[in-house]
């Protein structure tokens, strides 16, 4: 399926109050692993679930571990880059600053997601912690 139009703001920020210089632009990329590493680790942990009670919960709530992972990824890709989380749509921007704002907003909304309890059951603590 093709998206019929651009999702999010069409503003690219560089040299304004959101991203005043190139060094701040580059620094934004340092945040990417702080979001993606815990997320991908949680997805990998789902494949390692051995506790039958947790597996039963996953089957009842999502259908299967694979379906649970798809639900997480569907929600992430649908909402983590949509321009949400900024003070206004103009400040959301479509550059890395705006996308990171949306991604962090998605992270902050995790406890409201249908899969939050599953994340907690597999050992997820936060996006700033280590999940082993």
Protein Blocks (a to p, Z undefined) as FASTA:
>chain_A
ZZfbdedjfbdcehiaklmbfklmmmmmmmmmmmmmmmmmmmmmmmmpmblklmmmmmmm
nopaklmmmmmmmmmmmmmmnopaiabfklnopafklmmmmmmmmmmmmmmpmklmmmmm
nopabfmbccZZ
